[in-house]
Amino acid sequence: RLIDAVPSLLAPVSMLALYLVARRFMTWRVGALGVAVVMFFVPAYVLQLRSTYVDTVVFTGFILSAYYVSRPLLASRDLCFAGIALGLLAGSKSNGILLAGLLALIGVARLLGASRAGGRKRILLPCMAGAVMFAVLGLPVLVRNFYLFQNPVWPLDIDFRSLGVAFDGPVHIQNQQKPLLVLLRELFA
């Protein structure tokens, strides 16, 4: 039953990452610490700590990836750590690759800007190391899913016919959100 231990072991990591992200936007240390502690006590988060759900792992991967990708001054080690965090995010859940891809695009855009300012040779090797770490951690699950189900994000059903992308799966995600005026009318009528 060691699989249950992973979310609990990642809880302090996610709290630390959330604190660091909050510190980037807050000068008040106690407030940033409060954000991290409050996140830990959200009931859905606490209940998943002793389960095999991977949402806490996805949250940790997302916060760590966001932290490293959005560093004010992107250093070489940040690229390596971002690759690890993005790989964990991509490999932990089917929709993790979508979140990792979004954060990776932000990182690539920042890298292009940094390479123009400081030279490409300085960031080429760490960027390649980060990409290898991302591939080693994130791609095995996607390749396995594509091999077994012809769908890298199995069990999700992806249908973007306008882009020529369609992967069949048993879970079809739909936007079932009602328009705001209808929702307000139902709530307060």
C-alpha positions as CSV (number, residue, x, y, z in Angstrom):
1,R,0.0,0.0,0.0
2,L,2.9,2.3,-0.6
3,I,1.0,3.9,-3.5
4,D,-1.1,5.7,-0.8
5,A,2.1,7.3,0.6
6,V,3.0,9.3,-2.5
7,P,0.4,12.1,-2.2
8,S,1.2,12.4,1.5
9,L,4.9,12.7,0.8
10,L,4.3,15.3,-1.9
11,A,2.2,17.5,0.4
12,P,5.1,19.3,2.0
13,V,6.6,19.8,-1.5
14,S,3.4,21.3,-2.8
15,M,3.2,23.5,0.3
16,L,6.7,24.8,-0.2
17,A,6.2,25.4,-3.9
18,L,2.9,27.3,-3.2
19,Y,4.7,29.3,-0.5
20,L,7.5,30.2,-3.0
21,V,5.0,31.2,-5.7
22,A,3.0,33.3,-3.2
23,R,6.2,35.0,-2.0
24,R,6.8,36.1,-5.6
25,F,3.7,38.2,-5.4
26,M,3.5,39.0,-1.7
27,T,6.0,40.8,0.5
28,W,4.3,39.6,3.6
29,R,6.0,36.2,4.6
30,V,3.3,35.2,7.0
31,G,0.6,35.8,4.4
32,A,2.4,33.6,1.9
33,L,2.9,30.9,4.5
34,G,-0.8,31.2,5.3
35,V,-1.7,30.6,1.6
36,A,0.4,27.4,1.6
37,V,-1.1,26.2,4.9
38,V,-4.7,27.0,3.9
39,M,-4.2,25.0,0.7
40,F,-3.1,22.0,2.7
41,F,-6.3,22.1,4.7
42,V,-8.7,22.3,1.8
43,P,-11.0,19.3,2.5
44,A,-10.7,17.8,-1.0
45,Y,-6.9,18.0,-0.7
46,V,-6.8,16.4,2.7
47,L,-9.1,13.6,1.7
48,Q,-6.9,12.7,-1.2
49,L,-3.7,12.5,0.8
50,R,-4.6,9.0,2.0
51,S,-6.0,7.7,-1.3
52,T,-4.7,6.6,-4.7
53,Y,-6.1,9.7,-6.4
54,V,-3.4,11.6,-8.3
55,D,-4.9,15.1,-8.2
56,T,-2.5,16.1,-5.4
57,V,0.4,14.9,-7.5
58,V,-0.9,16.9,-10.5
59,F,-1.3,20.0,-8.3
60,T,2.3,19.6,-7.0
61,G,3.6,19.2,-10.5
62,F,1.7,22.2,-11.7
63,I,2.8,24.5,-8.9
64,L,6.4,23.4,-9.2
65,S,6.4,23.8,-13.0
66,A,4.8,27.2,-12.7
67,Y,7.4,28.2,-10.1
68,Y,10.4,27.2,-12.3
69,V,9.0,28.4,-15.6
70,S,8.1,31.8,-14.2
71,R,11.3,32.6,-12.3
72,P,12.2,36.3,-12.8
73,L,15.7,35.4,-14.0
74,L,15.7,32.1,-15.7
75,A,18.9,30.2,-14.6
76,S,20.3,27.0,-16.0
77,R,19.2,24.9,-13.0
78,D,15.7,26.3,-13.4
79,L,15.5,24.8,-16.8
80,C,16.5,21.4,-15.5
81,F,14.1,21.5,-12.6
82,A,11.3,22.8,-14.9
83,G,12.0,19.7,-17.1
84,I,11.6,17.4,-14.1
85,A,8.4,19.2,-12.8
86,L,6.9,19.3,-16.3
87,G,7.7,15.6,-16.8
88,L,6.0,14.7,-13.5
89,L,3.0,16.8,-14.4
90,A,2.7,15.2,-17.9
91,G,3.1,11.7,-16.7
92,S,0.9,11.8,-13.6
93,K,-2.5,12.1,-15.2
94,S,-4.0,12.1,-18.7
95,N,-4.8,15.8,-18.8
96,G,-1.4,16.6,-17.2
97,I,0.2,16.7,-20.7
98,L,-2.2,19.6,-21.6
99,L,-1.2,21.6,-18.5
100,A,2.5,20.7,-19.0
101,G,2.2,21.8,-22.6
102,L,0.8,25.1,-21.7
103,L,3.5,25.8,-19.1
104,A,6.2,24.5,-21.5
105,L,5.0,27.1,-24.1
106,I,5.4,29.8,-21.6
107,G,8.9,28.5,-20.8
108,V,9.9,28.3,-24.4
109,A,8.7,31.9,-25.0
110,R,10.7,33.1,-22.1
111,L,13.7,31.1,-23.3
112,L,13.5,32.7,-26.8
113,G,13.5,36.1,-25.1
114,A,16.4,35.1,-22.9
115,S,18.4,33.7,-25.8
116,R,18.2,36.9,-27.7
117,A,19.4,38.9,-24.7
118,G,22.1,36.6,-23.3
119,G,23.2,34.3,-26.1
120,R,21.9,30.9,-27.1
121,K,24.9,28.9,-26.1
122,R,24.4,29.7,-22.4
123,I,20.9,28.1,-22.3
124,L,21.2,25.3,-25.0
125,L,22.7,22.6,-22.7
126,P,20.3,23.2,-19.7
127,C,17.4,23.4,-22.1
128,M,18.3,20.1,-23.7
129,A,18.8,18.5,-20.2
130,G,15.3,19.8,-19.2
131,A,13.8,18.4,-22.4
132,V,15.4,15.0,-21.7
133,M,14.1,14.9,-18.2
134,F,10.7,15.9,-19.4
135,A,10.8,13.1,-22.0
136,V,12.0,10.5,-19.6
137,L,9.4,11.3,-16.9
138,G,6.4,12.4,-19.0
139,L,6.5,10.5,-22.3
140,P,6.4,6.8,-21.2
141,V,2.8,7.0,-20.1
142,L,1.7,8.8,-23.3
143,V,3.6,6.3,-25.5
144,R,2.1,3.4,-23.6
145,N,-1.4,4.8,-24.0
146,F,-0.9,5.5,-27.7
147,Y,0.4,2.0,-28.2
148,L,-2.4,0.3,-26.3
149,F,-5.3,2.5,-27.1
150,Q,-4.2,4.7,-30.1
151,N,-4.8,7.6,-27.8
152,P,-2.0,9.3,-25.8
153,V,-4.4,10.9,-23.3
154,W,-6.5,7.8,-22.6
155,P,-9.2,7.6,-21.2
156,L,-10.0,11.2,-22.4
157,D,-11.9,11.6,-25.6
158,I,-10.3,14.4,-27.6
159,D,-12.1,15.8,-30.6
160,F,-10.7,18.7,-32.4
161,R,-11.7,17.9,-35.9
162,S,-11.0,21.4,-37.1
163,L,-7.4,20.9,-36.2
164,G,-7.4,17.3,-37.5
165,V,-6.9,15.8,-34.0
166,A,-9.3,13.1,-32.8
167,F,-8.6,10.5,-30.2
168,D,-11.4,8.2,-29.0
169,G,-11.8,7.4,-25.3
170,P,-14.5,6.5,-22.9
171,V,-14.5,9.8,-21.0
172,H,-15.9,12.7,-23.0
173,I,-15.4,16.0,-21.4
174,Q,-18.1,18.5,-22.2
175,N,-18.7,22.0,-21.1
176,Q,-22.0,21.7,-19.3
177,Q,-21.8,25.0,-17.6
178,K,-25.0,27.0,-17.9
179,P,-24.8,30.6,-19.1
180,L,-24.3,33.0,-16.2
181,L,-27.7,34.7,-16.4
182,V,-29.5,31.3,-16.4
183,L,-27.4,30.2,-13.4
184,L,-28.1,33.4,-11.5
185,R,-31.8,33.1,-12.3
186,E,-31.9,29.5,-10.9
187,L,-30.0,30.5,-7.8
188,F,-31.8,33.7,-6.9
189,A,-35.2,33.4,-8.5
